[in-house]
Amino acid sequence: MKFRQVLSFLVILLAVLFVAYQQFGSKLNLPIPGTGGITTTGSGSNNGNLSNSSGTINLSIASSSTKRNWMDKIVADFNRQNNRVGKRKIIATVEHVTSGGSMNAILDGSIEPVIWSPGDDSWTKQFDDSWKLDKNTSAFSEACVSTVYAPLGFAMWRPMAETLGWPDKPIGWDTIVDLASDPNGWASYGRPEWGKFTFGHTHPAYANSGLMSMTGFVYGIAKNNQLTANEIYASDVGDAMRRLEQNTSKYGKSAPALLELMAKKGTSYLHAAAVPEADTIKFNVERGDELSLPLAFIFPSGGTIWANHPLCILDKTDWVDAEQAKAAQMFRDYLLAPEQQKLAIDNYLRPLDSSIPLHAPLSLENGTDPRVTTATVPALPSPSLEIANAVVDLFKITKRKATILVAFDVSGSMEGEKIRTARTATVEFLQRLDPKDEVGVMVFNHELTFLAEPQPVANVAEDLANRVGSLLADGGTNLYGAVCGAVKVIKELQQRDLANGDSKLYGIVLLSDGEDTSGVVTENQMFATCLPNGAEIDGVKIFPIAFGDSANERVLRKMAELTAGKMFTADQNSIAKVYLSISAEQ
């Protein structure tokens, strides 16, 4: 009997202690027994973005990559200030994103930031229109505010820019178009040794620099910054963009990636690219030792878009609570304070306040003209949704078409979830291509099988999507043989096109999860006989996707570097985004 009384007393005591722990333990931020040491944090969204019920307030920021250095500095300084809402400390974190990609990611629920800061007002207008259409309300209660200026223009090797008259002679889009389409190239300027002028820009559907550059192009060619969407399709504007695009050698998803290629491949690859001033100066200052020559930044003489990098607080979404909204307002005010605006110059950006004097690194020595202001190079208006849509549409109509071969690994190691997600992502990629592009699919295990050699997307996409959607995994991996086979097919098509006077871009998308196991073609044999010794600007580019931890990244990266393509790493969760990035390259 005594034992039962003692046992009952212990049970009651434990119950009382547990209740007390629940009431007071959370205030001390202690773990709850049975949760594996996990601290309770209160309510939150699917990705844990909402604030903790005690302790800290999570302030997540999605910021355009052009202002990476500045934003990293601001976030670190802000966190050191020990800012609080009530008793709770604010912890800001920043993810650097592309403007178009982040807009789409917020709209489809892939990311849920408290603050969103794309490259220009045009993206916030597009986002707000789409959000209102879906939700019947805005995502933010206050207007987005400008944070800093990052004007758009051309990065060009400095001797070439000086040959055109930089920094004193006006250089506009018409100069770039005429030079790009001139069969004599630099010989027309007395420098035949430089060959044909080569130019690149980012894809306007994905990158802020692409949309702003192409909008500036349209305004500059038309000599009218009050264009209507209908006028963008006018013959003179369309003809000029066609001349530019048919002589554009490289597209991409981000301006730094284009500059990275210029740094790696030197003057024999790209001669100029449409990018922000900030990225150009950053490469000169931070990567100068890697550049074969310094770069110069050219402001288009007819005017440019002084991208204002707005900051939007998404306080009307269901993943941002009142305390996070307050924390975001405090961060915004901190960002706009004079001291932080002065820091913008140190990080290659221009402050909103024109009375703040510019200094190095914004200097002629580092490749830009600090004398330029909105008074000397006019600020063109950010595109409305209608203008942006028309610009992207005209680009798609006039751009160089692509011939793409997808080489898909169906070896036994792809069995299960790998091949299921890879099939789905590949089908989406095929459906995303321009109907006038050409696409083919080759699958490989120990053998090579062509589902279809490249043909117009409009003719084969539906059938290829069905066939890819039912692929099975089995057998070994003839990786090197697959690369040689794919390159052979694409080069034959390239020779056919050249004979017919067609100007296209050529790419191989190679998805593989493992090593070559067949030995039919050796690694050295592949590099010696199937791939070029050096990248050619209009050559066949390989975009390898290292799918999973077992992929041979060393070999895949070397393939990409030799052909001026780009290697991507992916798993089942990221493969769709990788294919989206490759879409922007072609």
ZAMARGU-4260 file (C-alpha; in steps of 0.2 Angstrom, whole numbers, plus 5000, padded with zeros to 4 digits):
<rodrens>
0) 5000/5000/5000 | 5014/5012/5004 | 5022/5008/4987 | 5006/5013/4978 | 5005/5029/4988
5) 5023/5034/4984 | 5020/5030/4966 | 5004/5040/4965 | 5013/5055/4974 | 5028/5054/4961
10) 5016/5053/4946 | 5007/5069/4953 | 5023/5078/4956 | 5029/5074/4938 | 5013/5081/4931
15) 5015/5097/4941 | 5033/5099/4936 | 5029/5096/4917 | 5015/5109/4918 | 5027/5122/4926
20) 5040/5118/4913 | 5027/5121/4899 | 5022/5138/4907 | 5039/5145/4911 | 5052/5134/4901
25) 5047/5143/4884 | 5051/5160/4892 | 5068/5153/4895 | 5069/5146/4878 | 5072/5128/4885
30) 5069/5112/4875 | 5053/5102/4878 | 5056/5084/4883 | 5052/5072/4870 | 5056/5084/4855
35) 5074/5079/4853 | 5081/5096/4860 | 5071/5107/4848 | 5066/5124/4855 | 5048/5129/4852
40) 5046/5144/4841 | 5028/5148/4839 | 5018/5149/4823 | 5027/5149/4806 | 5024/5147/4787
45) 5028/5132/4777 | 5047/5137/4776 | 5048/5144/4794 | 5048/5162/4789 | 5037/5169/4802
50) 5044/5176/4818 | 5048/5166/4833 | 5036/5167/4848 | 5051/5172/4858 | 5069/5177/4856
55) 5072/5183/4838 | 5062/5190/4823 | 5068/5183/4806 | 5069/5196/4793 | 5072/5187/4776
60) 5077/5198/4761 | 5078/5193/4743 | 5089/5206/4734 | 5095/5208/4716 | 5113/5202/4714
65) 5119/5218/4707 | 5120/5226/4724 | 5127/5210/4733 | 5142/5218/4741 | 5132/5233/4747
70) 5118/5223/4754 | 5129/5211/4763 | 5138/5225/4771 | 5122/5233/4776 | 5114/5217/4783
75) 5130/5213/4793 | 5130/5231/4801 | 5111/5231/4804 | 5113/5215/4814 | 5127/5221/4824
80) 5116/5236/4829 | 5106/5224/4840 | 5090/5231/4833 | 5074/5225/4842 | 5055/5226/4841
85) 5050/5226/4859 | 5061/5214/4868 | 5065/5203/4852 | 5080/5205/4842 | 5079/5207/4823
90) 5090/5195/4813 | 5091/5200/4795 | 5097/5187/4781 | 5099/5191/4763 | 5098/5179/4748
95) 5105/5186/4731 | 5093/5183/4717 | 5089/5188/4699 | 5074/5200/4697 | 5063/5190/4686
100) 5067/5173/4694 | 5063/5179/4711 | 5047/5188/4706 | 5041/5171/4698 | 5047/5162/4714
105) 5037/5173/4725 | 5022/5171/4714 | 5022/5152/4714 | 5026/5151/4733 | 5044/5144/4731
110) 5051/5158/4742 | 5043/5169/4755 | 5054/5184/4759 | 5048/5198/4771 | 5058/5211/4760
115) 5060/5209/4741 | 5072/5221/4732 | 5073/5218/4713 | 5083/5228/4701 | 5070/5240/4695
120) 5052/5247/4697 | 5046/5237/4682 | 5048/5221/4691 | 5037/5227/4706 | 5024/5233/4693
125) 5023/5216/4685 | 5023/5207/4702 | 5009/5218/4709 | 4998/5216/4694 | 5000/5197/4694
130) 4997/5196/4713 | 4982/5207/4712 | 4975/5197/4698 | 4977/5181/4709 | 4973/5187/4726
135) 4962/5203/4722 | 4973/5213/4734 | 4991/5220/4734 | 5005/5211/4743 | 5012/5227/4751
140) 5002/5241/4760 | 5015/5254/4756 | 5023/5259/4740 | 5041/5251/4736 | 5055/5264/4739
145) 5070/5267/4728 | 5086/5262/4737 | 5101/5266/4725 | 5106/5268/4707 | 5114/5255/4696
150) 5114/5262/4678 | 5114/5251/4663 | 5126/5252/4649 | 5140/5242/4640 | 5156/5234/4647
155) 5169/5234/4634 | 5188/5230/4634 | 5196/5247/4637 | 5207/5248/4621 | 5191/5244/4611
160) 5181/5257/4620 | 5194/5270/4617 | 5195/5266/4599 | 5176/5271/4598 | 5180/5287/4607
165) 5177/5283/4626 | 5176/5292/4637 | 5173/5309/4628 | 5164/5304/4612 | 5146/5299/4613
170) 5143/5280/4610 | 5125/5274/4608 | 5115/5259/4603 | 5116/5263/4585 | 5135/5262/4586
175) 5134/5244/4594 | 5121/5238/4581 | 5132/5245/4566 | 5148/5237/4573 | 5140/5221/4577
180) 5132/5219/4560 | 5147/5225/4550 | 5155/5211/4541 | 5172/5220/4542 | 5171/5221/4561
185) 5185/5231/4569 | 5193/5234/4552 | 5181/5248/4549 | 5190/5257/4564 | 5207/5253/4558
190) 5210/5237/4570 | 5207/5222/4558 | 5217/5211/4571 | 5202/5212/4582 | 5191/5203/4570
195) 5172/5203/4570 | 5164/5212/4585 | 5156/5200/4597 | 5142/5205/4609 | 5132/5198/4623
200) 5117/5202/4634 | 5106/5193/4647 | 5089/5186/4643 | 5076/5200/4646 | 5063/5187/4652
205) 5074/5182/4667 | 5087/5196/4671 | 5085/5214/4676 | 5100/5219/4666 | 5092/5210/4650
210) 5075/5219/4652 | 5082/5236/4656 | 5096/5235/4642 | 5083/5229/4629 | 5071/5243/4634
215) 5085/5256/4633 | 5089/5249/4616 | 5071/5251/4610 | 5070/5269/4617 | 5087/5273/4610
220) 5084/5267/4592 | 5067/5275/4592 | 5074/5291/4599 | 5058/5292/4609 | 5056/5287/4628
225) 5037/5289/4627 | 5034/5274/4616 | 5018/5264/4616 | 5018/5245/4616 | 5011/5246/4598
230) 5025/5257/4592 | 5038/5245/4598 | 5033/5233/4584 | 5037/5247/4571 | 5048/5241/4557
235) 5063/5252/4561 | 5064/5246/4579 | 5061/5228/4574 | 5074/5229/4560 | 5087/5236/4572
240) 5084/5223/4585 | 5085/5210/4572 | 5102/5216/4567 | 5108/5216/4585 | 5101/5199/4589
245) 5107/5190/4574 | 5124/5196/4579 | 5123/5193/4597 | 5134/5179/4602 | 5129/5175/4620
250) 5114/5176/4631 | 5113/5172/4649 | 5104/5173/4666 | 5115/5186/4675 | 5127/5200/4671
255) 5141/5193/4682 | 5140/5177/4672 | 5144/5186/4656 | 5158/5196/4664 | 5165/5179/4671
260) 5166/5172/4653 | 5175/5188/4648 | 5187/5186/4662 | 5190/5167/4658 | 5190/5168/4639
265) 5198/5185/4636 | 5197/5197/4621 | 5195/5182/4609 | 5178/5178/4615 | 5166/5193/4620
270) 5171/5211/4616 | 5157/5219/4625 | 5141/5215/4635 | 5126/5225/4641 | 5128/5225/4660
275) 5126/5237/4675 | 5140/5249/4679 | 5142/5241/4696 | 5146/5224/4690 | 5159/5231/4677
280) 5168/5241/4690 | 5168/5227/4703 | 5177/5216/4690 | 5190/5229/4687 | 5193/5232/4705
285) 5192/5214/4712 | 5196/5203/4697 | 5208/5215/4688 | 5223/5202/4689 | 5212/5189/4680
290) 5207/5201/4666 | 5218/5201/4650 | 5214/5220/4648 | 5204/5232/4659 | 5186/5235/4656
295) 5177/5252/4652 | 5159/5255/4656 | 5150/5265/4642 | 5134/5275/4646 | 5123/5274/4630
300) 5123/5292/4624 | 5104/5293/4620 | 5100/5289/4638 | 5099/5274/4649 | 5089/5266/4663
305) 5096/5271/4680 | 5090/5255/4689 | 5083/5261/4706 | 5083/5244/4715 | 5066/5247/4724
310) 5063/5239/4742 | 5046/5231/4745 | 5039/5225/4761 | 5028/5211/4758 | 5017/5214/4774
315) 5000/5209/4767 | 5005/5192/4763 | 5000/5178/4775 | 5019/5173/4779 | 5023/5190/4786
320) 5017/5195/4803 | 5016/5212/4811 | 5032/5212/4820 | 5042/5207/4805 | 5033/5221/4795
325) 5039/5233/4809 | 5057/5225/4808 | 5057/5228/4789 | 5052/5246/4791 | 5067/5248/4803
330) 5079/5240/4790 | 5072/5251/4776 | 5075/5267/4786 | 5092/5261/4791 | 5096/5257/4772
335) 5091/5275/4767 | 5101/5284/4780 | 5115/5295/4773 | 5129/5284/4780 | 5122/5269/4771
340) 5120/5279/4755 | 5138/5284/4756 | 5143/5266/4758 | 5135/5263/4741 | 5149/5271/4732
345) 5162/5260/4741 | 5152/5245/4734 | 5151/5252/4715 | 5134/5259/4716 | 5127/5277/4715
350) 5118/5285/4730 | 5100/5292/4727 | 5106/5309/4734 | 5116/5317/4720 | 5124/5329/4732
355) 5134/5316/4739 | 5151/5317/4730 | 5157/5302/4720 | 5174/5295/4723 | 5185/5280/4719
360) 5180/5266/4715 | 5169/5276/4704 | 5183/5284/4694 | 5190/5284/4676 | 5205/5274/4683
365) 5193/5260/4687 | 5184/5261/4671 | 5169/5273/4673 | 5166/5291/4671 | 5161/5300/4687
370) 5156/5315/4677 | 5141/5307/4670 | 5124/5311/4679 | 5106/5310/4674 | 5109/5328/4667
375) 5122/5322/4654 | 5115/5304/4651 | 5096/5306/4653 | 5086/5293/4664 | 5074/5283/4653
380) 5058/5278/4661 | 5056/5261/4668 | 5045/5250/4657 | 5027/5247/4661 | 5020/5230/4661
385) 5014/5233/4643 | 5031/5240/4637 | 5040/5226/4646 | 5030/5212/4638 | 5032/5220/4621
390) 5051/5221/4623 | 5052/5203/4628 | 5041/5198/4614 | 5051/5208/4601 | 5067/5200/4608
395) 5060/5182/4606 | 5054/5186/4588 | 5071/5193/4583 | 5084/5183/4593 | 5095/5170/4585
400) 5087/5154/4586 | 5095/5139/4595 | 5098/5121/4590 | 5099/5111/4606 | 5102/5092/4609
405) 5097/5085/4626 | 5108/5070/4631 | 5099/5061/4644 | 5107/5047/4655 | 5096/5032/4658
410) 5108/5021/4665 | 5103/5009/4680 | 5110/5022/4693 | 5096/5034/4688 | 5082/5022/4694
415) 5069/5028/4706 | 5066/5046/4711 | 5080/5052/4700 | 5073/5047/4684 | 5056/5052/4689
420) 5061/5070/4693 | 5073/5071/4678 | 5059/5066/4666 | 5047/5079/4673 | 5060/5093/4672
425) 5066/5088/4655 | 5048/5088/4648 | 5045/5106/4656 | 5062/5112/4647 | 5056/5105/4630
430) 5039/5114/4632 | 5048/5130/4637 | 5058/5132/4621 | 5054/5144/4607 | 5043/5135/4594
435) 5056/5141/4581 | 5071/5133/4590 | 5077/5116/4585 | 5078/5102/4598 | 5082/5084/4599
440) 5084/5071/4612 | 5097/5057/4614 | 5096/5044/4628 | 5111/5034/4634 | 5116/5020/4645
445) 5129/5008/4638 | 5121/5012/4621 | 5116/5028/4612 | 5098/5030/4606 | 5091/5045/4597
450) 5073/5048/4601 | 5074/5062/4588 | 5088/5072/4580 | 5086/5091/4581 | 5070/5097/4572
455) 5059/5113/4575 | 5052/5113/4592 | 5034/5116/4585 | 5035/5099/4576 | 5043/5087/4589
460) 5040/5094/4606 | 5024/5086/4610 | 5030/5069/4604 | 5047/5070/4613 | 5038/5076/4629
465) 5028/5060/4628 | 5043/5049/4625 | 5054/5057/4638 | 5040/5055/4651 | 5040/5036/4649
470) 5059/5033/4649 | 5066/5019/4660 | 5083/5017/4668 | 5094/5002/4665 | 5112/4997/4660
475) 5129/5005/4661 | 5135/5022/4657 | 5143/5026/4640 | 5146/5045/4645 | 5161/5049/4634
480) 5153/5040/4619 | 5137/5050/4622 | 5147/5067/4622 | 5156/5062/4606 | 5140/5056/4597
485) 5131/5072/4602 | 5144/5084/4597 | 5146/5075/4580 | 5127/5077/4576 | 5127/5096/4581
490) 5142/5100/4571 | 5135/5092/4556 | 5119/5103/4558 | 5130/5118/4561 | 5139/5115/4544
495) 5122/5113/4536 | 5116/5129/4543 | 5132/5139/4538 | 5130/5133/4520 | 5112/5139/4520
500) 5118/5156/4528 | 5108/5153/4544 | 5115/5161/4560 | 5111/5150/4575 | 5117/5146/4593
505) 5121/5128/4597 | 5120/5119/4613 | 5121/5102/4621 | 5112/5099/4638 | 5120/5084/4646
510) 5112/5076/4661 | 5122/5063/4670 | 5123/5056/4687 | 5138/5045/4687 | 5155/5040/4679
515) 5158/5032/4662 | 5157/5013/4665 | 5158/5007/4647 | 5176/5011/4642 | 5171/5012/4624
520) 5178/5030/4623 | 5191/5035/4635 | 5191/5052/4644 | 5207/5057/4635 | 5201/5051/4619
525) 5185/5062/4621 | 5194/5078/4625 | 5207/5075/4611 | 5196/5070/4597 | 5178/5076/4601
530) 5180/5093/4610 | 5188/5109/4604 | 5205/5115/4611 | 5198/5132/4614 | 5180/5139/4615
535) 5173/5148/4600 | 5160/5161/4602 | 5149/5153/4590 | 5154/5136/4593 | 5145/5121/4601
540) 5142/5124/4620 | 5140/5110/4632 | 5129/5113/4648 | 5132/5098/4659 | 5120/5094/4673
545) 5129/5085/4687 | 5114/5076/4694 | 5117/5069/4712 | 5133/5066/4722 | 5140/5052/4711
550) 5142/5063/4695 | 5159/5066/4689 | 5160/5085/4692 | 5178/5087/4687 | 5175/5080/4669
555) 5159/5089/4667 | 5166/5105/4672 | 5180/5103/4660 | 5168/5100/4646 | 5159/5116/4650
560) 5175/5126/4652 | 5182/5120/4635 | 5166/5125/4626 | 5161/5141/4635 | 5146/5132/4642
565) 5141/5131/4660 | 5141/5117/4672 | 5126/5115/4684 | 5124/5104/4699 | 5107/5098/4703
570) 5097/5085/4714 | 5078/5080/4713 | 5073/5096/4722 | 5083/5108/4711 | 5083/5101/4693
575) 5068/5111/4687 | 5077/5127/4692 | 5093/5121/4683 | 5084/5118/4667 | 5076/5136/4669
580) 5093/5143/4670 | 5099/5134/4654 | 5084/5141/4645 | 5091/5158/4648 | 5107/5153/4640
585) 5100/5149/4623
</rodrens>
